């Protein structure tokens, strides 16, 4: 029997993520992290590349694991299989959405149907001017490819944190449980878990899916507070 998180749970998580003290580009970072996990799964040998460096993420709409990561993290609405989403959903809403800091964005977190071609890749490209970028451009790569560079918890916090804002600002880091709820927003949990998952099981699965490290958990997220716990609300 299908099992999904209740829409009220997802909505509440999105509201909290939308006012959290992080830059909206955290969503792009998580897309690249997921793409890295997808590439590892695709590769016949998930070990480092032949040049001894870590696996790189090739961007562009022909990169299947990259586009898959975008759809997994940001696609909203019911779009089945590998069919590209149209310019908008039936109600006129753009087909992609990232919840992190969304309430402070002029787009309110929504992204157009062109997001797979000029969204996260453009964001990471702009990061190259910053010395502590967690994804570095691989020289002479065409299409552009980026290699993951592990950063400390402090470096990640400084890179993504929003210290203050006049409006829509909770002053709290995004909750890792809220992030897990967003990640599993449209997943049939019966296909992933033997029963109704606990908060801890949901978080552990999301952490594994996104390949999050202890430094990332410490520098980017907060543990769930009492207001975050969904207490087994499923449909």
Secondary structure as GFF3:
##gff-version 3
##sequence-region A 1 235
A	DSSP	alpha_helix	7	18	.	.	.	ID=ss1
A	DSSP	alpha_helix	26	42	.	.	.	ID=ss2
A	DSSP	beta_strand	56	58	.	.	.	ID=ss3
A	DSSP	alpha_helix	64	74	.	.	.	ID=ss4
A	DSSP	beta_strand	96	97	.	.	.	ID=ss5
A	DSSP	three_ten_helix	102	104	.	.	.	ID=ss6
A	DSSP	beta_strand	110	111	.	.	.	ID=ss7
A	DSSP	alpha_helix	115	118	.	.	.	ID=ss8
A	DSSP	alpha_helix	120	127	.	.	.	ID=ss9
A	DSSP	beta_strand	135	137	.	.	.	ID=ss10
A	DSSP	beta_strand	145	148	.	.	.	ID=ss11
A	DSSP	alpha_helix	153	160	.	.	.	ID=ss12
A	DSSP	beta_strand	174	175	.	.	.	ID=ss13
A	DSSP	alpha_helix	176	183	.	.	.	ID=ss14
A	DSSP	three_ten_helix	189	191	.	.	.	ID=ss15
A	DSSP	alpha_helix	199	210	.	.	.	ID=ss16
A	DSSP	alpha_helix	214	220	.	.	.	ID=ss17
A	DSSP	beta_strand	221	222	.	.	.	ID=ss18
###
